Amino acid sequence: PETPMNANLTEALRLVKHSYKVYPVWGVRDGRCLCAGMSGCRPGKHPWGQAVPHGEKQATSDEATVRRWFAGSAVNVGVSVDGFCVLDVEGRGMAQLAEWEAEHGPLPR
């Protein structure tokens, strides 16, 4: 029987469909990482258990692997950014980005 899809599995499959490579990272519940305090914990941002000890280097677009990794709800979706330029907008989010673009011009597509 097929495992019912959860939101993270759905998102991981959507990313794979668009040619991104994904990998599982520990989830966060009530502001606490579900790794239970592993050494070097970065809540919600470090590789999930034994599945991907090398993290992003093991990211894949193989649907069967993605379905296996994300079958449980305790994992978040990590996306390989190898070959991309990433602008991580946090804190004030889109308002901060709008201010930056007003000062420096729009980001290229």
N, CA, C and O atoms as a GROMACS GRO file, in nm:
protein
  436
    1PRO      N    1   0.083  -0.119   0.000
    1PRO     CA    2   0.000   0.000   0.000
    1PRO      C    3   0.087   0.125   0.000
    1PRO      O    4   0.191   0.130   0.067
    2GLU      N    5   0.045   0.225  -0.074
    2GLU     CA    6   0.121   0.349  -0.084
    2GLU      C    7   0.096   0.437   0.038
    2GLU      O    8  -0.017   0.447   0.086
    3THR      N    9   0.203   0.500   0.087
    3THR     CA   10   0.192   0.589   0.201
    3THR      C   11   0.121   0.717   0.158
    3THR      O   12   0.151   0.772   0.053
    4PRO      N   13   0.025   0.765   0.238
    4PRO     CA   14  -0.041   0.891   0.203
    4PRO      C   15   0.061   1.004   0.200
    4PRO      O   16   0.156   1.005   0.279
    5MET      N   17   0.043   1.099   0.111
    5MET     CA   18   0.140   1.207   0.097
    5MET      C   19   0.118   1.313   0.204
    5MET      O   20   0.005   1.346   0.239
    6ASN      N   21   0.228   1.364   0.256
    6ASN     CA   22   0.223   1.476   0.348
    6ASN      C   23   0.271   1.600   0.273
    6ASN      O   24   0.317   1.589   0.160
    7ALA      N   25   0.260   1.715   0.335
    7ALA     CA   26   0.293   1.841   0.268
    7ALA      C   27   0.439   1.845   0.222
    7ALA      O   28   0.467   1.897   0.114
    8ASN      N   29   0.531   1.792   0.302
    8ASN     CA   30   0.672   1.796   0.263
    8ASN      C   31   0.702   1.702   0.148
    8ASN      O   32   0.783   1.735   0.060
    9LEU      N   33   0.639   1.586   0.146
    9LEU     CA   34   0.656   1.496   0.032
    9LEU      C   35   0.600   1.560  -0.094
    9LEU      O   36   0.662   1.554  -0.201
   10THR      N   37   0.484   1.621  -0.083
   10THR     CA   38   0.423   1.689  -0.198
   10THR      C   39   0.517   1.797  -0.252
   10THR      O   40   0.537   1.809  -0.372
   11GLU      N   41   0.573   1.876  -0.161
   11GLU     CA   42   0.665   1.984  -0.203
   11GLU      C   43   0.793   1.927  -0.263
   11GLU      O   44   0.841   1.978  -0.364
   12ALA      N   45   0.848   1.824  -0.203
   12ALA     CA   46   0.970   1.763  -0.257
   12ALA      C   47   0.947   1.711  -0.398
   12ALA      O   48   1.031   1.730  -0.486
   13LEU      N   49   0.833   1.645  -0.421
   13LEU     CA   50   0.802   1.594  -0.555
   13LEU      C   51   0.779   1.708  -0.655
   13LEU      O   52   0.816   1.696  -0.772
   14ARG      N   53   0.720   1.817  -0.608
   14ARG     CA   54   0.700   1.934  -0.696
   14ARG      C   55   0.836   1.990  -0.739
   14ARG      O   56   0.855   2.024  -0.856
   15LEU      N   57   0.928   2.000  -0.646
   15LEU     CA   58   1.062   2.050  -0.679
   15LEU      C   59   1.134   1.958  -0.776
   15LEU      O   60   1.198   2.004  -0.871
   16VAL      N   61   1.126   1.827  -0.752
   16VAL     CA   62   1.189   1.729  -0.840
   16VAL      C   63   1.131   1.739  -0.981
   16VAL      O   64   1.204   1.728  -1.080
   17LYS      N   65   1.001   1.760  -0.989
   17LYS     CA   66   0.935   1.775  -1.121
   17LYS      C   67   0.995   1.892  -1.199
   17LYS      O   68   0.997   1.890  -1.322
   18HIS      N   69   1.044   1.993  -1.126
   18HIS     CA   70   1.104   2.111  -1.189
   18HIS      C   71   1.257   2.101  -1.194
   18HIS      O   72   1.326   2.202  -1.206
   19SER      N   73   1.308   1.979  -1.185
   19SER     CA   74   1.451   1.948  -1.202
   19SER      C   75   1.541   1.990  -1.087
   19SER      O   76   1.663   1.998  -1.105
   20TYR      N   77   1.486   2.017  -0.971
   20TYR     CA   78   1.568   2.044  -0.854
   20TYR      C   79   1.605   1.912  -0.788
   20TYR      O   80   1.534   1.813  -0.801
   21LYS      N   81   1.716   1.912  -0.717
   21LYS     CA   82   1.756   1.796  -0.637
   21LYS      C   83   1.726   1.830  -0.491
   21LYS      O   84   1.753   1.941  -0.445
   22VAL      N   85   1.668   1.734  -0.419
   22VAL     CA   86   1.629   1.757  -0.281
   22VAL      C   87   1.692   1.654  -0.188
   22VAL      O   88   1.743   1.551  -0.233
   23TYR      N   89   1.689   1.682  -0.060
   23TYR     CA   90   1.737   1.590   0.043
   23TYR      C   91   1.664   1.621   0.173
   23TYR      O   92   1.618   1.733   0.191
   24PRO      N   93   1.651   1.523   0.263
   24PRO     CA   94   1.578   1.547   0.386
   24PRO      C   95   1.664   1.612   0.493
   24PRO      O   96   1.780   1.576   0.513
   25VAL      N   97   1.605   1.710   0.562
   25VAL     CA   98   1.667   1.773   0.678
   25VAL      C   99   1.571   1.758   0.795
   25VAL      O  100   1.451   1.738   0.776
   26TRP      N  101   1.622   1.768   0.915
   26TRP     CA  102   1.540   1.751   1.035
   26TRP      C  103   1.428   1.855   1.039
   26TRP      O  104   1.448   1.970   1.001
   27GLY      N  105   1.314   1.813   1.085
   27GLY     CA  106   1.200   1.902   1.101
   27GLY      C  107   1.208   1.979   1.232
   27GLY      O  108   1.293   1.952   1.317
   28VAL      N  109   1.118   2.075   1.247
   28VAL     CA  110   1.110   2.157   1.368
   28VAL      C  111   0.965   2.155   1.417
   28VAL      O  112   0.872   2.171   1.338
   29ARG      N  113   0.948   2.136   1.545
   29ARG     CA  114   0.814   2.140   1.605
   29ARG      C  115   0.822   2.224   1.731
   29ARG      O  116   0.908   2.202   1.817
   30ASP      N  117   0.732   2.320   1.743
   30ASP     CA  118   0.729   2.411   1.858
   30ASP      C  119   0.864   2.479   1.880
   30ASP      O  120   0.907   2.499   1.993
   31GLY      N  121   0.930   2.514   1.769
   31GLY     CA  122   1.058   2.584   1.775
   31GLY      C  123   1.177   2.498   1.810
   31GLY      O  124   1.288   2.548   1.825
   32ARG      N  125   1.156   2.367   1.825
   32ARG     CA  126   1.266   2.277   1.862
   32ARG      C  127   1.293   2.179   1.749
   32ARG      O  128   1.201   2.126   1.686
   33CYS      N  129   1.419   2.155   1.725
   33CYS     CA  130   1.460   2.060   1.621
   33CYS      C  131   1.424   1.918   1.664
   33CYS      O  132   1.443   1.882   1.780
   34LEU      N  133   1.374   1.839   1.572
   34LEU     CA  134   1.334   1.702   1.602
   34LEU      C  135   1.452   1.605   1.610
   34LEU      O  136   1.431   1.485   1.629
   35CYS      N  137   1.575   1.655   1.594
   35CYS     CA  138   1.693   1.568   1.605
   35CYS      C  139   1.721   1.533   1.750
   35CYS      O  140   1.804   1.446   1.778
   36ALA      N  141   1.654   1.599   1.844
   36ALA     CA  142   1.672   1.576   1.987
   36ALA      C  143   1.810   1.620   2.037
   36ALA      O  144   1.867   1.558   2.126
   37GLY      N  145   1.862   1.727   1.979
   37GLY     CA  146   1.985   1.787   2.030
   37GLY      C  147   2.115   1.726   1.983
   37GLY      O  148   2.211   1.717   2.060
   38MET      N  149   2.120   1.683   1.858
   38MET     CA  150   2.245   1.630   1.803
   38MET      C  151   2.354   1.736   1.809
   38MET      O  152   2.325   1.856   1.807
   39SER      N  153   2.477   1.694   1.816
   39SER     CA  154   2.590   1.785   1.815
   39SER      C  155   2.588   1.867   1.686
   39SER      O  156   2.569   1.811   1.577
   40GLY      N  157   2.609   1.996   1.696
   40GLY     CA  158   2.611   2.083   1.578
   40GLY      C  159   2.473   2.112   1.522
   40GLY      O  160   2.461   2.151   1.406
   41CYS      N  161   2.369   2.095   1.602
   41CYS     CA  162   2.232   2.115   1.557
   41CYS      C  163   2.208   2.256   1.505
   41CYS      O  164   2.242   2.355   1.571
   42ARG      N  165   2.150   2.263   1.386
   42ARG     CA  166   2.102   2.388   1.326
   42ARG      C  167   1.955   2.360   1.296
   42ARG      O  168   1.925   2.308   1.189
   43PRO      N  169   1.863   2.393   1.386
   43PRO     CA  170   1.723   2.352   1.375
   43PRO      C  171   1.665   2.367   1.235
   43PRO      O  172   1.663   2.475   1.176
   44GLY      N  173   1.617   2.253   1.184
   44GLY     CA  174   1.552   2.250   1.054
   44GLY      C  175   1.645   2.263   0.935
   44GLY      O  176   1.598   2.275   0.822
   45LYS      N  177   1.776   2.262   0.958
   45LYS     CA  178   1.868   2.286   0.847
   45LYS      C  179   1.981   2.184   0.834
   45LYS      O  180   2.067   2.198   0.748
   46HIS      N  181   1.981   2.083   0.919
   46HIS     CA  182   2.091   1.987   0.907
   46HIS      C  183   2.038   1.852   0.859
   46HIS      O  184   1.922   1.818   0.883
   47PRO      N  185   2.123   1.775   0.792
   47PRO     CA  186   2.080   1.650   0.728
   47PRO      C  187   2.009   1.554   0.825
   47PRO      O  188   2.044   1.544   0.942
   48TRP      N  189   1.910   1.487   0.770
   48TRP     CA  190   1.824   1.398   0.848
   48TRP      C  191   1.888   1.261   0.868
   48TRP      O  192   1.904   1.183   0.774
   49GLY      N  193   1.924   1.233   0.992
   49GLY     CA  194   1.969   1.102   1.035
   49GLY      C  195   2.072   1.035   0.945
   49GLY      O  196   2.156   1.100   0.883
   50GLN      N  197   2.062   0.904   0.940
   50GLN     CA  198   2.155   0.823   0.862
   50GLN      C  199   2.125   0.828   0.712
   50GLN      O  200   2.208   0.786   0.631
   51ALA      N  201   2.008   0.880   0.673
   51ALA     CA  202   1.968   0.878   0.532
   51ALA      C  203   2.065   0.956   0.443
   51ALA      O  204   2.099   0.910   0.334
   52VAL      N  205   2.109   1.071   0.489
   52VAL     CA  206   2.198   1.155   0.408
   52VAL      C  207   2.310   1.213   0.494
   52VAL      O  208   2.310   1.333   0.521
   53PRO      N  209   2.404   1.130   0.537
   53PRO     CA  210   2.511   1.181   0.623
   53PRO      C  211   2.597   1.288   0.556
   53PRO      O  212   2.667   1.363   0.625
   54HIS      N  213   2.592   1.297   0.424
   54HIS     CA  214   2.670   1.398   0.352
   54HIS      C  215   2.583   1.512   0.301
   54HIS      O  216   2.625   1.593   0.219
   55GLY      N  217   2.460   1.518   0.352
   55GLY     CA  218   2.370   1.630   0.324
   55GLY      C  219   2.347   1.658   0.178
   55GLY      O  220   2.310   1.570   0.101
   56GLU      N  221   2.370   1.784   0.140
   56GLU     CA  222   2.341   1.830   0.005
   56GLU      C  223   2.412   1.748  -0.103
   56GLU      O  224   2.361   1.736  -0.214
   57LYS      N  225   2.527   1.693  -0.071
   57LYS     CA  226   2.600   1.612  -0.169
   57LYS      C  227   2.520   1.488  -0.211
   57LYS      O  228   2.546   1.431  -0.317
   58GLN      N  229   2.424   1.447  -0.129
   58GLN     CA  230   2.342   1.330  -0.160
   58GLN      C  231   2.204   1.368  -0.212
   58GLN      O  232   2.117   1.281  -0.226
   59ALA      N  233   2.182   1.496  -0.241
   59ALA     CA  234   2.053   1.539  -0.295
   59ALA      C  235   2.026   1.465  -0.426
   59ALA      O  236   2.118   1.433  -0.501
   60THR      N  237   1.898   1.439  -0.451
   60THR     CA  238   1.861   1.362  -0.570
   60THR      C  239   1.730   1.412  -0.628
   60THR      O  240   1.652   1.480  -0.562
   61SER      N  241   1.709   1.376  -0.753
   61SER     CA  242   1.579   1.401  -0.817
   61SER      C  243   1.512   1.268  -0.849
   61SER      O  244   1.415   1.264  -0.926
   62ASP      N  245   1.563   1.158  -0.792
   62ASP     CA  246   1.505   1.026  -0.812
   62ASP      C  247   1.376   1.015  -0.730
   62ASP      O  248   1.379   1.020  -0.607
   63GLU      N  249   1.263   1.000  -0.799
   63GLU     CA  250   1.132   1.004  -0.734
   63GLU      C  251   1.116   0.894  -0.629
   63GLU      O  252   1.060   0.919  -0.522
   64ALA      N  253   1.163   0.774  -0.657
   64ALA     CA  254   1.148   0.665  -0.560
   64ALA      C  255   1.224   0.696  -0.430
   64ALA      O  256   1.173   0.670  -0.321
   65THR      N  257   1.343   0.749  -0.443
   65THR     CA  258   1.422   0.785  -0.325
   65THR      C  259   1.354   0.896  -0.248
   65THR      O  260   1.345   0.892  -0.125
   66VAL      N  261   1.304   0.996  -0.320
   66VAL     CA  262   1.236   1.109  -0.256
   66VAL      C  263   1.112   1.060  -0.182
   66VAL      O  264   1.087   1.103  -0.069
   67ARG      N  265   1.035   0.972  -0.241
   67ARG     CA  266   0.916   0.916  -0.175
   67ARG      C  267   0.954   0.842  -0.047
   67ARG      O  268   0.884   0.852   0.054
   68ARG      N  269   1.064   0.769  -0.050
   68ARG     CA  270   1.110   0.696   0.069
   68ARG      C  271   1.155   0.793   0.178
   68ARG      O  272   1.117   0.778   0.294
   69TRP      N  273   1.236   0.892   0.140
   69TRP     CA  274   1.288   0.987   0.238
   69TRP      C  275   1.178   1.067   0.306
   69TRP      O  276   1.182   1.088   0.427
   70PHE      N  277   1.079   1.112   0.228
   70PHE     CA  278   0.980   1.205   0.281
   70PHE      C  279   0.848   1.140   0.320
   70PHE      O  280   0.747   1.208   0.334
   71ALA      N  281   0.848   1.008   0.337
   71ALA     CA  282   0.726   0.938   0.376
   71ALA      C  283   0.680   0.979   0.516
   71ALA      O  284   0.560   0.983   0.543
   72GLY      N  285   0.773   1.010   0.606
   72GLY     CA  286   0.738   1.053   0.741
   72GLY      C  287   0.724   1.204   0.748
   72GLY      O  288   0.778   1.276   0.664
   73SER      N  289   0.653   1.251   0.847
   73SER     CA  290   0.629   1.395   0.857
   73SER      C  291   0.734   1.468   0.941
   73SER      O  292   0.722   1.588   0.962
   74ALA      N  293   0.835   1.397   0.990
   74ALA     CA  294   0.935   1.459   1.077
   74ALA      C  295   1.049   1.524   1.000
   74ALA      O  296   1.144   1.574   1.061
   75VAL      N  297   1.042   1.524   0.867
   75VAL     CA  298   1.152   1.579   0.789
   75VAL      C  299   1.107   1.700   0.709
   75VAL      O  300   0.993   1.708   0.661
   76ASN      N  301   1.199   1.794   0.695
   76ASN     CA  302   1.178   1.910   0.609
   76ASN      C  303   1.250   1.886   0.477
   76ASN      O  304   1.326   1.790   0.463
   77VAL      N  305   1.225   1.973   0.381
   77VAL     CA  306   1.284   1.960   0.248
   77VAL      C  307   1.405   2.051   0.235
   77VAL      O  308   1.395   2.173   0.250
   78GLY      N  309   1.520   1.990   0.208
   78GLY     CA  310   1.639   2.065   0.174
   78GLY      C  311   1.652   2.063   0.022
   78GLY      O  312   1.621   1.963  -0.042
   79VAL      N  313   1.699   2.173  -0.036
   79VAL     CA  314   1.714   2.182  -0.181
   79VAL      C  315   1.860   2.212  -0.212
   79VAL      O  316   1.920   2.303  -0.155
   80SER      N  317   1.917   2.134  -0.303
   80SER     CA  318   2.054   2.159  -0.345
   80SER      C  319   2.058   2.290  -0.422
   80SER      O  320   1.980   2.311  -0.515
   81VAL      N  321   2.150   2.377  -0.384
   81VAL     CA  322   2.164   2.505  -0.452
   81VAL      C  323   2.293   2.510  -0.534
   81VAL      O  324   2.337   2.616  -0.576
   82ASP      N  325   2.352   2.393  -0.556
   82ASP     CA  326   2.474   2.385  -0.635
   82ASP      C  327   2.447   2.443  -0.774
   82ASP      O  328   2.356   2.399  -0.844
   83GLY      N  329   2.525   2.542  -0.812
   83GLY     CA  330   2.508   2.605  -0.943
   83GLY      C  331   2.413   2.723  -0.943
   83GLY      O  332   2.390   2.783  -1.048
   84PHE      N  333   2.358   2.758  -0.828
   84PHE     CA  334   2.265   2.870  -0.818
   84PHE      C  335   2.327   2.983  -0.736
   84PHE      O  336   2.416   2.960  -0.654
   85CYS      N  337   2.280   3.102  -0.758
   85CYS     CA  338   2.309   3.214  -0.672
   85CYS      C  339   2.186   3.230  -0.584
   85CYS      O  340   2.074   3.243  -0.636
   86VAL      N  341   2.204   3.229  -0.453
   86VAL     CA  342   2.090   3.230  -0.362
   86VAL      C  343   2.088   3.360  -0.282
   86VAL      O  344   2.189   3.403  -0.227
   87LEU      N  345   1.972   3.421  -0.278
   87LEU     CA  346   1.948   3.537  -0.194
   87LEU      C  347   1.850   3.492  -0.087
   87LEU      O  348   1.733   3.467  -0.116
   88ASP      N  349   1.899   3.480   0.037
   88ASP     CA  350   1.818   3.430   0.147
   88ASP      C  351   1.757   3.550   0.219
   88ASP      O  352   1.827   3.623   0.289
   89VAL      N  353   1.627   3.569   0.202
   89VAL     CA  354   1.558   3.684   0.260
   89VAL      C  355   1.486   3.638   0.386
   89VAL      O  356   1.390   3.561   0.379
   90GLU      N  357   1.534   3.684   0.500
   90GLU     CA  358   1.472   3.651   0.628
   90GLU      C  359   1.448   3.779   0.706
   90GLU      O  360   1.466   3.889   0.654
   91GLY      N  361   1.407   3.765   0.827
   91GLY     CA  362   1.383   3.883   0.910
   91GLY      C  363   1.262   3.958   0.859
   91GLY      O  364   1.149   3.913   0.874
   92ARG      N  365   1.286   4.074   0.797
   92ARG     CA  366   1.177   4.156   0.746
   92ARG      C  367   1.131   4.110   0.609
   92ARG      O  368   1.039   4.169   0.552
   93GLY      N  369   1.193   4.006   0.556
   93GLY     CA  370   1.146   3.940   0.435
   93GLY      C  371   1.133   4.027   0.313
   93GLY      O  372   1.226   4.100   0.275
   94MET      N  373   1.016   4.019   0.251
   94MET     CA  374   0.995   4.087   0.124
   94MET      C  375   1.002   4.239   0.136
   94MET      O  376   1.038   4.306   0.040
   95ALA      N  377   0.968   4.295   0.253
   95ALA     CA  378   0.980   4.440   0.272
   95ALA      C  379   1.126   4.481   0.263
   95ALA      O  380   1.159   4.583   0.202
   96GLN      N  381   1.213   4.402   0.323
   96GLN     CA  382   1.356   4.430   0.317
   96GLN      C  383   1.408   4.419   0.174
   96GLN      O  384   1.488   4.501   0.130
   97LEU      N  385   1.362   4.318   0.101
   97LEU     CA  386   1.402   4.302  -0.038
   97LEU      C  387   1.355   4.421  -0.121
   97LEU      O  388   1.430   4.470  -0.206
   98ALA      N  389   1.232   4.467  -0.099
   98ALA     CA  390   1.179   4.582  -0.173
   98ALA      C  391   1.264   4.707  -0.148
   98ALA      O  392   1.289   4.785  -0.240
   99GLU      N  393   1.307   4.727  -0.024
   99GLU     CA  394   1.393   4.841   0.008
   99GLU      C  395   1.527   4.829  -0.065
   99GLU      O  396   1.578   4.928  -0.119
  100TRP      N  397   1.582   4.709  -0.065
  100TRP     CA  398   1.710   4.687  -0.133
  100TRP      C  399   1.697   4.717  -0.281
  100TRP      O  400   1.783   4.782  -0.340
  101GLU      N  401   1.587   4.668  -0.343
  101GLU     CA  402   1.567   4.693  -0.487
  101GLU      C  403   1.542   4.841  -0.516
  101GLU      O  404   1.583   4.890  -0.620
  102ALA      N  405   1.476   4.911  -0.426
  102ALA     CA  406   1.453   5.055  -0.444
  102ALA      C  407   1.586   5.130  -0.445
  102ALA      O  408   1.602   5.229  -0.517
  103GLU      N  409   1.680   5.084  -0.366
  103GLU     CA  410   1.810   5.147  -0.359
  103GLU      C  411   1.904   5.106  -0.472
  103GLU      O  412   1.979   5.188  -0.525
  104HIS      N  413   1.900   4.978  -0.510
  104HIS     CA  414   1.998   4.924  -0.604
  104HIS      C  415   1.942   4.884  -0.740
  104HIS      O  416   2.018   4.850  -0.831
  105GLY      N  417   1.810   4.887  -0.754
  105GLY     CA  418   1.748   4.843  -0.879
  105GLY      C  419   1.698   4.700  -0.865
  105GLY      O  420   1.738   4.628  -0.774
  106PRO      N  421   1.611   4.660  -0.957
  106PRO     CA  422   1.552   4.526  -0.948
  106PRO      C  423   1.654   4.415  -0.972
  106PRO      O  424   1.751   4.431  -1.047
  107LEU      N  425   1.630   4.303  -0.907
  107LEU     CA  426   1.714   4.187  -0.930
  107LEU      C  427   1.692   4.134  -1.071
  107LEU      O  428   1.580   4.144  -1.124
  108PRO      N  429   1.793   4.080  -1.133
  108PRO     CA  430   1.773   4.021  -1.265
  108PRO      C  431   1.684   3.897  -1.254
  108PRO      O  432   1.682   3.830  -1.151
  109ARG      N  433   1.612   3.866  -1.362
  109ARG     CA  434   1.527   3.749  -1.360
  109ARG      C  435   1.613   3.626  -1.344
  109ARG      O  436   1.561   3.515  -1.340
   0.00000   0.00000   0.00000
